[in-house]
Amino acid sequence: MWWYAEVVAHVLAHHERQRAEQAKPPAPPAPGYRPEVLAALFGTSTAGGESR
């Protein structure tokens, strides 16, 4: 079972990368898209910061 420790290390590294990716703020929308329309479409917070 020499490979067990390596598998565990890879799984832990994967989960750490996932946490780091989720901690990043989302990229701003491309020019021309209105934030309130995107918030309504995707159900995210509005431009004022209120959560939907």
Contacts in CASP RR format, 6 or more apart in sequence:
PFRMAT RR
TARGET T0000
AUTHOR 0000-0000-0000
METHOD contacts of the structure
MODEL  1
MWWYAEVVAHVLAHHERQRAEQAKPPAPPAPGYRPEVLAALFGTSTAGGE
SR
29 35 0 8 1.000
29 38 0 8 1.000
35 46 0 8 1.000
35 47 0 8 1.000
36 46 0 8 1.000
36 47 0 8 1.000
38 44 0 8 1.000
39 45 0 8 1.000
39 46 0 8 1.000
39 47 0 8 1.000
39 52 0 8 1.000
40 52 0 8 1.000
43 52 0 8 1.000
44 52 0 8 1.000
45 51 0 8 1.000
45 52 0 8 1.000
46 52 0 8 1.000
END
